[in-house]
Structure formats: structure tokens, C-alpha cells
Amino acid sequence: MSRSRTAILAALALVAGASGTALAVVPGDPGIAAIPCTVDYQVQNQWSTGFTANVTVTNNSAAKTSWSVKWAYAGNQQVTNGWNAKISQSGTAVTANNETYNGTLATGGSVSFGFQASYSGTNALPTTFTLDGVTCNVDSGTGGPTDPGPTDPGTPSTKVDNPYSGAKVYVNPEWSAKAAAEPGGSRISSQPTGVWLDRIAAIEGVGSGMGLRDHLDAALAQKGSGQEVVQLVVYDLPGRDCAALASNGELGPTEIDKYKTQFIDPIAAILADSKYAGLRIVTTIEIDSLPNLVTNTGSRPTATAACDTMKANGNYVKGVGYALDKLGAIPNVYNYIDAGHHGWLGWDDNFAPSAQLFYQAATAEGATVDDVHGFITNTANYSALKENNFTINDSVAGKSVRESKWVDWNRYVDELSYAQAFRNQLVTAGFRSTIGMLIDTSRNGWGGTARPTAPGATTSVDTYVDGGRYDRRIHIGNWCNQSGAGLGERPQAAPATGIDAYVWMKPPGESDGSSTAIANDEGKGFDRMCDPTYTGNPRNGNNLSGALANAPLSGHWFSAQFQQLMQNAYPPLS
């Protein structure tokens, strides 16, 4: 008898005894009763006074048009807010009722919701759940008595929920040496940053530089007896970054087979080496690629012929799916897909379509949603983490903040609100309720003397927003070596609801692209958005680029930018 079937039988005895409910019979097995419903209750993040949790309910009885899930706490847990369900609490008893948009629950169907709660003392897990008054078993992923088998909506059992929790993060010695060599750079040279695998040669190491095995060996040396996260950026799709020449790659639009066999396969082979099984390897999968298929194709004014080509040939979707499948099969690898940033995908016509496209890629080329541990936003970008001087709900002089030139009808004003909302959208699109988000805070601090301390004047919605916003870019579409930027929040685990970590995936001091054309053998073009004299295009509202002058090729060390990032850091450097 299999472990899962044994667990189910044991659970049935508990459930039937507790509820007194007649249970349905499993088709084809008249001697075994079916569990009417299962509940997967998972605490995602926990701190001394509170926690966040996700709940996934699977209905194995008749289809429903509405539902109500109930449980009780043994301690003093108090739900403070929730999402994807109407949650109320009376004493220790909690009730979660469906929203208007997710009341339908088919036979065999699942629904997920989440919440934040406070507590003190011990945060004991609930032991009994009901769905419309019928007692459900508790999923084994929460320490309960049953094993739900292959339909478990959680992450694979060999992986932890948040790889950053309780772990150190790898400090790249190459970046650290460059940072320490800068005046004042020793203040941040011990911070962890991402290792960029942005061409085939980077796997073995370019020139005298470190290759992938070198970095993993160095991570083992740093690890000691504790846990260690290694952050890798996997970034070499065919026709890469079809809307930005500065980060074009080495592979042509049709070279998908070369991408698979000469890039992903060698990386997977190294990561699967048992020598590295004790490391938690976080991969950021192909930044700035899938979002281009949503925003820069077809009849949109921002469309490019290169992006139309990549949408038509499907190689972005195929490449991402292949990478997820091969890397996700390795037990200690945690895949996070790039999810743009709020100033790219935060508009209504981009938001849901992007989540749907990501799901398409995550189920292509053998991949499944179980190969996706989460998503990352703001990679190598500058969007402010949290705008405190205005909200999307404010109105000034009879106009909504959404009508300001800066916000321009976006639904989000900063990365934190976007990442949390997009996480919910991704779950709605079909991703597991256990996914977490990363936010790259390496260059979004926007501190120094230019940082506003209060909202702007209320003479108009534009003066209000422009006077109060931390993000000092000329236009939110500007992305290359931005003048005035500063280091953001330092890397940290579980800083907010739904967020696995703030990370410095883009190493501060590495250029986004050259400000003038520079001949090179790296496949990198010259993008006018990196030229400080450029007056723009539809993607930045035909504004000046806001880029710093005298910048080197993307990925190369840019001392002037590094110094400015330290000068404008927020929180400030000591």
C-alpha cells in the first residue's frame, strides 16, 4: 500500500469520526471513501508579532457556486486583512467566504486565498477546517496528517517555502573587490548581488573571470555550516530584449536549439552536480523578455519589428519554458521569472495579459507551474519601492492621481504595491498559491538632498505628484543609467506580505549600456536611451533619456554611477 493511500485511509478515520458525515466512494474502489475536501494551510512569512498565510481549498464533492471555509485558532491569532476571500473573525473562529469573482468551485477544483494576522506567543496551526460545514482533512505540507498526492498545490516537498529565510546570500568576490576599490565602497562591498550568466562564455568564465563552478565553489566556502543562497541571472534568449539594443544578446532570433543545448543544458548539468546540493540556488529567468511580447508588439505605438518576430516564432515562450523545465527539475534550484516592473506592466491592458503569457511560458516545453517558485520585479530598474507622499487613491483639484502625467492612468505608484497585486493576479492565472516575489532594490533608493519629505503643492494633480514622488526620473519609461538614482533597501528576507526578499540582483556599479556606440564582441548594440542627449521615443513619452554620460558597455564597471548610487542611497549609508 502506498504512503499516500495509507495516509488517506488514516485521515478518513479521523475525518469521519470528527464530522459524522457520510463520505462519497472513490470511483473504481468501492471499499475506500473519498475525502470530501482538502485544505492546504501554509504560513508563508512569520515574524515576532505577525505572519502571512495562504490557504488552498480543493473540493472533491458536488460543484459549488459559493463557498465558506471555517477554522479556529488555539491561540490569540487575529486576522488583520486578507485577499481573494471575505474574511471575518469572532473570537478564535475564522470564516472565509468567496468573493463575487471566485464563488464557482467545480468538483476537483481548487481556490486559494491569503491573509495577514497578528499573534503573540506560539503561532500554532489550526487542526480542523470545514468547507460549507463539512470537515476537511489537513494537507501534509502544513504538518497535518494527510498526503494529498500529486494534486498538492504547494511547492515540491524538497524545497523550502522561502529560500532566503534563515540563509546567508552569496557575496560575489569579483563584484565585492570592485566595490571595495571605490572610495567609500567598503560600506557595501559585503552585500550579496546576482551573478549574471548573460552569454555562453560566462558559464566557463570570460577571460580570467570566474565561471559558474567557480562561483558555486566560492559559495560553498562562504556557506560554512549554515544555509547559503546563490543568485543567478539566466539571460541569453534568442533575439534577447527585442526592444532595447543595449542589452541585445549573442543569439539570433531563430537560435533556440543553440540556447537549449549550449546554454541551458550546460548550466543545468553544473547545478545538478551533487557537490552543490547543499546550496539554495535562486535563478532569475530571462529578464526583460516576455513582457516585451505584451507591450511592444502588434499595433501598439511602442511595437518593434524585432518583438513582432519573437512573438511570431514563439522562441521566448519556448526558451523560458525549457529553462524552467530543466532547472526546475533540480531539487535545490528555485526559479523566479522576471515580471517587469510597475511602470511597464501596471496598466490594465498589460497586467492580466502578462500573467496569462507567463502561465503559457511556464507550461511550455515540458515545464509546469511547479517549476516556478516565484517572480521578480524591478530587475535592473529604478522604480521606487514605496511612494509615501501620495497613493493611487488620492485626488487633487478634482482629479485623481491616476490622471497625473507621471502616473498616466497606471494602477500602481510603486513596486511593493505592484508586486503584491501582481502576485495575486499570477495565482488567478494558474500559478501556485505558494509563489513568492522578489524585488530588486539595488538602485531604487532615490535619496540624497533631492528626496522629498512631504507631498507636493495641491495646486494641481501634477504639482502634487511631481513634488512628492521619490522617483526622480524624467519619465517612468527611462531605464538606462539614470541620473540621480541611489541604492535602495539592503537585501533582506521576508520584508513584506508576499515578498520572499529584497535583493540586489543587478550589481550596483555595472552599466546598463554605453552612452555612445562602442565596438564589442559581446553582441551588445548601442541604444539611444543610454545617450543623455536623446530626446526619446513613444516608450518614454518622447522625453530626454535621463541617462548619465560617459557610460561603458552594459555589464561593465561604471565608477561614476557607483559613486552616485552611494551618495543618493536610501536608507542612507553610514
C-alpha positions as MATLAB code, in Angstrom:
seq = 'MSRSRTAILAALALVAGASGTALAVVPGDPGIAAIPCTVDYQVQNQWSTGFTANVTVTNNSAAKTSWSVKWAYAGNQQVTNGWNAKISQSGTAVTANNETYNGTLATGGSVSFGFQASYSGTNALPTTFTLDGVTCNVDSGTGGPTDPGPTDPGTPSTKVDNPYSGAKVYVNPEWSAKAAAEPGGSRISSQPTGVWLDRIAAIEGVGSGMGLRDHLDAALAQKGSGQEVVQLVVYDLPGRDCAALASNGELGPTEIDKYKTQFIDPIAAILADSKYAGLRIVTTIEIDSLPNLVTNTGSRPTATAACDTMKANGNYVKGVGYALDKLGAIPNVYNYIDAGHHGWLGWDDNFAPSAQLFYQAATAEGATVDDVHGFITNTANYSALKENNFTINDSVAGKSVRESKWVDWNRYVDELSYAQAFRNQLVTAGFRSTIGMLIDTSRNGWGGTARPTAPGATTSVDTYVDGGRYDRRIHIGNWCNQSGAGLGERPQAAPATGIDAYVWMKPPGESDGSSTAIANDEGKGFDRMCDPTYTGNPRNGNNLSGALANAPLSGHWFSAQFQQLMQNAYPPLS';
ca = [
       0.000    0.000    0.000;
       1.410    3.395   -0.985;
       2.208    6.039    1.610;
      -0.395    8.420    0.125;
      -3.171    5.809    0.168;
      -2.276    4.793    3.731;
      -2.366    8.427    4.797;
      -5.732    8.914    3.144;
      -7.199    5.924    4.952;
      -5.913    7.208    8.274;
      -7.286   10.652    7.547;
     -10.685    9.247    6.620;
     -10.994    7.622   10.003;
     -10.197   10.946   11.649;
     -12.494   12.947    9.400;
     -15.440   10.592    9.628;
     -15.090   10.335   13.379;
     -14.919   14.093   13.783;
     -17.724   15.048   11.430;
     -20.065   12.099   11.392;
     -20.506   12.798    7.689;
     -21.149   10.064    5.146;
     -18.311   10.256    2.661;
     -18.503    9.639   -1.054;
     -16.981    6.493   -2.557;
     -13.863    6.675   -4.712;
     -14.806    5.644   -8.270;
     -13.384    2.212   -9.071;
     -12.598    1.395   -5.448;
     -15.865    0.664   -3.612;
     -14.118   -0.137   -0.359;
     -12.476    3.277    0.121;
     -14.269    6.538    0.918;
     -13.116    9.783   -0.718;
     -12.080   12.856    1.262;
     -14.800   15.470    0.611;
     -12.324   18.365    0.631;
      -8.702   19.108    1.412;
      -7.185   22.267    2.869;
      -3.567   23.346    2.437;
      -2.831   25.996    5.102;
       0.701   27.368    4.784;
       2.375   30.079    6.834;
       4.496   31.967    4.294;
       6.276   34.542    6.388;
       6.390   34.871   10.153;
       7.894   37.456   12.488;
       7.671   38.118   16.217;
       4.245   39.779   16.142;
       2.601   38.588   12.948;
       2.522   36.298    9.936;
       1.063   35.829    6.464;
      -0.587   32.636    5.283;
      -2.061   31.132    2.133;
      -4.979   28.711    2.126;
      -5.864   26.454   -0.811;
      -9.131   24.512   -0.694;
      -9.865   21.598   -3.022;
     -13.481   20.494   -3.403;
     -13.970   16.751   -4.015;
     -17.758   16.802   -3.658;
     -20.507   18.342   -5.785;
     -19.733   21.554   -7.669;
     -20.437   24.801   -5.819;
     -21.487   28.315   -6.827;
     -20.425   29.746   -3.458;
     -18.300   28.503   -0.579;
     -17.412   29.140    3.045;
     -14.288   27.872    4.789;
     -14.019   27.911    8.593;
     -11.375   27.114   11.181;
     -10.464   28.104   14.736;
      -7.182   29.087   16.365;
      -5.871   27.663   19.609;
      -4.009   30.883   20.413;
      -4.598   34.628   20.063;
      -4.108   34.919   16.300;
      -6.111   37.794   14.838;
      -6.638   38.251   11.085;
      -5.994   41.886   10.106;
      -6.525   41.816    6.328;
      -6.985   39.319    3.524;
      -7.201   38.861   -0.218;
      -9.232   36.681   -2.618;
     -11.797   35.999    0.137;
     -14.050   37.915    2.533;
     -12.503   37.018    5.885;
     -14.119   37.699    9.264;
     -13.257   36.590   12.793;
     -15.223   36.183   16.008;
     -13.075   35.233   18.968;
     -10.874   32.386   17.758;
     -13.260   31.368   14.957;
     -12.392   32.491   11.403;
     -14.702   32.435    8.372;
     -13.572   32.955    4.761;
     -16.348   33.428    2.211;
     -15.879   33.641   -1.538;
     -15.595   36.907   -3.412;
     -18.031   37.581   -6.255;
     -15.427   36.563   -8.828;
     -14.351   33.197   -7.353;
     -17.504   31.586   -5.995;
     -17.540   28.787   -8.565;
     -15.777   25.683   -7.245;
     -16.043   22.658   -9.514;
     -15.709   19.049   -8.411;
     -11.975   18.546   -8.130;
     -11.438   22.306   -8.384;
      -9.346   24.449   -6.064;
      -9.441   28.028   -4.847;
      -6.786   29.986   -2.984;
      -6.851   32.989   -0.679;
      -4.461   34.619    1.749;
      -4.329   36.869    4.764;
      -2.136   38.660    7.275;
      -2.574   38.187   11.007;
      -1.086   39.234   14.327;
      -0.224   36.942   17.231;
       1.869   36.637   20.360;
       3.378   33.585   21.972;
       3.026   30.458   19.833;
       1.516   30.514   16.351;
       0.001   27.025   16.408;
      -1.519   25.766   13.161;
      -5.280   25.158   13.025;
      -6.144   21.455   13.165;
      -9.692   21.346   11.743;
     -11.181   23.005    8.677;
     -14.662   22.862    7.187;
     -15.962   23.634    3.716;
     -19.648   24.542    3.832;
     -19.939   22.704    7.152;
     -18.168   19.516    6.010;
     -14.902   18.712    7.771;
     -11.831   18.569    5.524;
      -8.502   16.873    6.110;
      -5.333   18.961    6.591;
      -2.695   18.879    3.864;
       0.694   17.337    4.764;
       2.510   20.453    3.603;
       1.391   22.130    6.831;
       2.330   19.311    9.151;
      -1.179   17.785    9.055;
      -1.981   14.070    8.914;
      -2.560   13.521    5.200;
      -0.663   13.446    1.949;
      -2.720   14.890   -0.917;
      -0.589   13.203   -3.576;
       0.155   14.716   -6.978;
      -2.555   17.398   -6.752;
      -0.781   19.201   -3.886;
      -0.935   22.914   -4.778;
       2.154   23.713   -2.740;
       5.791   23.709   -3.748;
       7.739   20.427   -4.030;
       8.444   18.901   -0.635;
      12.206   19.014   -1.176;
      12.148   22.804   -1.377;
      11.629   25.273    1.451;
       8.876   27.852    1.136;
      11.242   30.838    1.127;
      14.846   30.043    0.184;
      16.071   33.311    1.740;
      14.674   32.592    5.193;
      17.403   31.607    7.637;
      20.108   31.745    4.976;
      23.105   33.848    4.098;
      23.300   35.056    0.494;
      26.396   34.679   -1.668;
      28.731   37.676   -1.952;
      30.306   37.672   -5.412;
      34.042   38.221   -4.757;
      34.568   39.801   -8.192;
      31.905   42.461   -7.613;
      32.945   42.869   -3.988;
      36.540   43.638   -4.990;
      35.423   46.311   -7.465;
      33.113   47.882   -4.902;
      35.767   47.851   -2.165;
      38.274   49.523   -4.500;
      35.984   52.559   -4.816;
      36.278   55.370   -2.257;
      33.676   54.550    0.395;
      32.802   51.295   -1.341;
      33.721   49.147    1.639;
      30.404   50.223    3.203;
      28.527   47.945    0.809;
      31.150   45.590   -0.642;
      29.939   42.747    1.586;
      26.382   42.883    0.198;
      25.129   39.926   -1.878;
      24.475   40.537   -5.573;
      23.371   38.476   -8.556;
      25.788   36.580  -10.806;
      24.869   37.248  -14.432;
      25.078   34.394  -16.931;
      24.428   36.591  -19.971;
      26.311   34.651  -22.643;
      27.523   31.119  -23.223;
      31.118   32.053  -22.381;
      30.055   33.204  -18.906;
      29.371   29.595  -17.910;
      33.076   28.778  -18.024;
      34.201   32.326  -17.238;
      35.104   35.182  -19.551;
      38.848   35.842  -19.774;
      40.311   35.405  -16.314;
      36.915   35.855  -14.686;
      35.058   33.329  -12.571;
      32.789   30.779  -14.226;
      29.666   29.185  -12.793;
      31.535   26.394  -10.992;
      33.964   28.936   -9.564;
      31.082   30.898   -8.066;
      29.412   27.784   -6.667;
      32.680   26.627   -5.123;
      33.152   30.066   -3.575;
      29.604   29.895   -2.236;
      30.360   26.562   -0.563;
      33.365   28.174    1.102;
      31.190   31.063    2.345;
      28.412   28.731    3.455;
      30.032   27.091    6.447;
      27.548   25.034    8.443;
      24.530   27.230    7.703;
      22.328   27.769    4.660;
      23.518   29.768    1.644;
      21.571   31.236   -1.297;
      23.320   31.755   -4.637;
      21.580   34.205   -7.012;
      21.979   33.604  -10.756;
      20.559   35.647  -13.637;
      19.899   33.325  -16.593;
      19.832   35.713  -19.531;
      20.633   34.678  -23.115;
      17.383   34.076  -25.003;
      17.396   34.077  -28.801;
      16.669   37.611  -30.009;
      17.102   38.798  -26.434;
      15.477   42.039  -25.241;
      13.876   42.859  -28.567;
      13.073   46.476  -27.602;
      16.425   47.610  -26.143;
      19.600   47.438  -28.203;
      21.964   47.960  -25.254;
      21.153   44.511  -23.891;
      20.819   42.578  -27.149;
      22.401   39.158  -26.866;
      24.624   36.847  -28.849;
      21.910   34.521  -30.210;
      19.827   35.320  -33.253;
      16.014   35.120  -33.210;
      15.902   31.521  -34.516;
      18.746   30.001  -32.496;
      16.518   28.265  -29.965;
      18.329   24.922  -30.280;
      21.656   26.581  -29.519;
      20.070   28.245  -26.494;
      18.909   24.877  -25.223;
      21.985   22.755  -25.884;
      24.830   25.255  -25.413;
      23.394   27.499  -22.698;
      20.649   25.924  -20.561;
      21.832   22.297  -20.701;
      25.405   23.088  -19.503;
      24.049   25.300  -16.703;
      21.645   22.559  -15.623;
      24.409   19.956  -15.651;
      26.564   22.067  -13.319;
      23.726   22.955  -10.945;
      22.716   19.278  -10.729;
      26.187   18.246   -9.503;
      25.701   16.632   -6.086;
      28.618   18.711   -4.821;
      26.288   21.732   -4.805;
      23.190   20.014   -3.403;
      23.545   21.879   -0.093;
      23.213   25.303   -1.724;
      19.898   27.057   -2.337;
      20.242   28.246   -5.929;
      17.889   31.071   -6.949;
      17.600   31.659  -10.696;
      16.169   34.820  -12.222;
      14.825   33.636  -15.551;
      15.287   35.821  -18.629;
      14.671   39.427  -17.644;
      13.019   41.944  -19.981;
      11.827   39.371  -22.493;
       8.293   38.018  -22.017;
       6.890   41.469  -21.087;
       8.053   42.757  -24.478;
       5.646   40.356  -26.171;
       2.757   42.117  -24.412;
       3.760   45.770  -24.701;
       5.977   46.079  -27.784;
       4.182   44.104  -30.471;
       1.349   44.468  -32.933;
      -0.357   47.823  -33.442;
       0.957   49.474  -30.293;
       2.971   52.650  -30.866;
       5.796   51.066  -28.865;
       5.985   47.994  -31.131;
       9.253   46.953  -32.774;
       9.802   44.609  -35.695;
      12.163   42.532  -33.551;
       9.500   41.981  -30.886;
       6.919   41.086  -33.532;
       9.376   38.472  -34.818;
       9.896   36.949  -31.366;
       6.170   36.801  -30.726;
       5.563   35.126  -34.071;
       8.291   32.495  -33.753;
       7.480   31.679  -30.129;
      11.099   31.334  -29.085;
      10.775   33.497  -25.964;
       7.992   31.242  -24.698;
       9.826   28.083  -25.735;
      13.124   29.240  -24.256;
      11.634   30.237  -20.894;
       9.646   27.009  -20.704;
      12.732   24.929  -21.485;
      14.820   26.745  -18.875;
      12.114   26.289  -16.230;
      11.765   22.592  -17.010;
      15.477   21.772  -16.948;
      16.407   23.927  -13.957;
      13.214   23.256  -12.017;
      13.940   19.523  -12.057;
      16.948   20.129   -9.774;
      15.763   19.821   -6.142;
      17.731   22.782   -4.751;
      17.009   25.250   -7.605;
      14.362   27.937   -7.110;
      13.165   29.549  -10.355;
      11.870   33.142  -10.303;
      10.554   34.527  -13.610;
      11.124   38.182  -14.436;
       7.871   40.156  -14.160;
       8.913   43.606  -15.377;
       8.020   46.495  -13.060;
       5.013   48.642  -12.235;
       5.914   51.272  -14.821;
       5.811   48.596  -17.510;
       3.035   46.155  -16.696;
       0.941   48.095  -14.162;
      -1.631   49.342  -16.701;
      -4.914   47.496  -17.165;
      -4.147   46.388  -20.711;
      -0.785   44.897  -19.650;
      -1.466   43.469  -16.181;
      -3.664   40.399  -16.711;
      -2.354   39.610  -20.238;
       1.182   39.440  -18.840;
       0.169   36.952  -16.150;
      -1.540   34.834  -18.794;
       1.547   34.919  -21.018;
       3.778   33.924  -18.097;
       1.488   30.948  -17.460;
       1.775   29.976  -21.131;
       5.567   30.032  -20.887;
       5.539   28.150  -17.582;
       3.619   25.296  -19.185;
       5.658   25.117  -22.409;
       8.445   22.727  -23.388;
       7.724   20.277  -20.576;
       7.567   22.873  -17.784;
       4.772   23.042  -15.213;
       3.814   25.639  -12.630;
       5.641   23.517  -10.049;
       8.878   24.596  -11.778;
       8.124   28.214  -10.781;
       8.921   29.211   -7.206;
       8.058   32.862   -7.761;
       8.645   36.043   -9.726;
      10.976   39.022   -9.548;
      10.141   42.651  -10.292;
      12.219   45.746  -10.967;
      15.295   43.776  -12.048;
      17.982   46.290  -13.067;
      15.347   49.037  -12.925;
      14.771   52.151  -10.842;
      11.109   52.128   -9.756;
      10.701   53.326   -6.162;
       9.902   50.617   -3.641;
       7.261   52.636   -1.759;
       5.967   56.121   -2.505;
       4.866   57.522    0.862;
       3.783   61.026   -0.158;
       0.821   60.023   -2.326;
      -1.335   56.998   -3.066;
      -3.200   55.833   -6.126;
      -6.477   56.749   -4.365;
      -5.630   60.432   -3.796;
      -7.422   63.246   -5.622;
      -6.218   66.829   -6.032;
      -8.091   69.753   -7.581;
     -10.859   67.407   -8.665;
      -8.548   64.969  -10.429;
      -7.340   61.506   -9.457;
      -3.616   60.836   -9.042;
      -4.073   58.408  -11.921;
      -4.660   61.409  -14.203;
      -1.246   62.940  -13.449;
       1.331   62.890  -16.231;
       3.664   60.788  -14.088;
       1.174   58.047  -13.143;
      -0.625   58.275  -16.510;
      -3.582   56.030  -15.551;
      -1.395   53.285  -14.113;
      -2.982   51.441  -11.177;
       0.245   51.365   -9.142;
       2.620   54.059   -7.972;
       5.451   51.886   -6.636;
       6.990   48.423   -6.778;
       5.754   46.995   -3.498;
       2.077   47.550   -4.236;
       2.575   46.269   -7.788;
       4.469   43.123   -6.742;
       1.864   42.218   -4.132;
      -1.048   42.767   -6.519;
       0.647   41.002   -9.412;
       1.314   38.005   -7.204;
      -2.447   37.657   -6.702;
      -3.019   38.033  -10.444;
      -0.500   35.276  -11.150;
      -2.301   32.920   -8.760;
      -5.547   33.742  -10.548;
      -3.825   32.901  -13.857;
      -2.975   29.413  -12.578;
       0.244   29.641  -10.586;
       0.501   28.006   -7.168;
      -0.711   29.984   -4.189;
       2.679   29.462   -2.563;
       4.649   31.609   -5.022;
       6.712   34.441   -3.570;
       8.006   37.676   -5.047;
      11.462   39.226   -5.141;
      12.022   42.959   -5.664;
      15.350   44.283   -6.933;
      16.160   47.275   -4.724;
      19.731   47.777   -5.924;
      19.074   51.196   -7.487;
      15.658   52.452   -6.389;
      16.503   54.312   -3.160;
      16.259   57.834   -4.615;
      17.731   59.511   -1.543;
      20.059   62.449   -1.036;
      19.064   66.099   -0.997;
      16.550   65.633   -3.832;
      14.353   63.256   -1.823;
      11.034   64.972   -0.985;
       9.913   64.961    2.620;
       6.244   65.787    2.015;
       3.600   65.802   -0.733;
       3.846   68.400   -3.461;
       1.712   71.515   -3.708;
      -2.008   70.908   -4.214;
      -2.377   73.478   -6.988;
      -2.784   70.625   -9.484;
      -2.527   66.864   -9.529;
       0.806   67.175  -11.373;
       2.393   69.519   -8.842;
       1.144   67.242   -6.082;
       2.653   64.077   -7.578;
       5.829   65.587   -9.036;
       6.604   67.475   -5.846;
       6.186   64.431   -3.638;
       7.498   61.483   -5.628;
      10.781   59.864   -4.606;
      11.427   58.511   -8.113;
      13.112   61.490   -9.791;
      13.323   60.117  -13.316;
      12.144   62.417  -16.092;
       9.756   59.683  -17.235;
       8.929   56.279  -15.797;
       9.919   54.685  -19.120;
      13.571   55.741  -18.671;
      15.734   52.747  -17.765;
      19.384   53.357  -18.672;
      21.989   54.577  -16.109;
      19.555   57.014  -14.536;
      20.943   60.270  -13.201;
      20.174   60.910   -9.535;
      19.447   57.292   -8.577;
      20.559   55.785   -5.268;
      20.985   52.428   -3.611;
      17.722   51.124   -2.189;
      16.791   48.864    0.703;
      19.551   46.453    1.631;
      18.973   42.800    0.765;
      16.749   41.128    3.343;
      14.456   38.130    3.647;
      10.665   38.242    4.057;
      10.339   42.045    4.357;
       6.634   42.330    3.487;
       3.497   40.333    2.740;
       4.044   38.003   -0.216;
       7.647   39.149   -0.717;
      10.337   36.480   -0.301;
      13.164   39.037   -0.300;
      14.505   42.398   -1.333;
      17.564   41.600   -3.450;
      20.360   43.354   -5.310;
      20.069   41.242   -8.441;
      21.641   43.983  -10.553;
      25.119   44.589   -9.087;
      25.362   48.338   -8.333;
      28.052   49.940  -10.456;
      27.516   47.771  -13.531;
      26.392   49.834  -16.512;
      23.040   49.406  -18.264;
      24.546   50.321  -21.624;
      27.021   52.634  -23.308;
      26.189   56.303  -23.797;
      27.869   56.233  -27.218;
      28.449   53.470  -29.750;
      31.308   51.172  -28.675;
      32.557   48.321  -30.868;
      32.476   44.999  -28.987;
      32.435   41.231  -29.370;
      29.619   40.722  -26.821;
      26.690   41.224  -29.194;
      25.669   44.445  -27.421;
      24.275   47.282  -29.510;
      24.036   50.999  -28.881;
      20.668   52.140  -27.572;
      19.911   55.851  -27.761;
      18.103   55.556  -24.407;
      21.599   55.414  -22.890;
      22.569   58.671  -24.614;
      21.929   61.701  -22.359;
      21.238   63.882  -25.438;
      18.490   61.609  -26.797;
      15.016   63.168  -26.850;
      13.128   59.909  -26.612;
      10.521   57.705  -28.248;
       6.944   56.564  -27.513;
       8.165   54.241  -24.761;
       9.325   57.209  -22.664;
       6.810   59.779  -23.886;
       9.405   61.416  -26.155;
      11.315   62.826  -23.194;
      15.035   63.116  -22.558;
      16.578   59.782  -21.574;
      17.895   60.952  -18.182;
      20.994   58.785  -18.683;
      24.441   59.504  -17.303;
      27.196   60.449  -19.744;
      30.410   58.505  -20.393;
      28.886   55.125  -19.642;
      30.623   51.889  -20.739;
      29.000   48.785  -22.274;
      26.272   47.075  -20.305;
      27.694   44.966  -17.507;
      30.992   46.852  -17.431;
      32.071   48.784  -14.342;
      30.815   52.377  -14.209;
      32.607   54.154  -11.363;
      30.718   57.453  -11.659;
      27.384   55.670  -11.377;
      28.573   53.642   -8.383;
      29.621   56.808   -6.563;
      26.272   58.455   -7.278;
      24.356   55.403   -6.066;
      26.200   55.539   -2.747;
      25.733   59.304   -2.444;
      21.965   59.064   -3.013;
      21.368   55.837   -1.075;
      18.135   55.498    0.873;
      18.263   54.341    3.577;
      21.470   56.424    3.692;
      24.832   54.747    4.123;
      26.531   55.256    7.469;
];
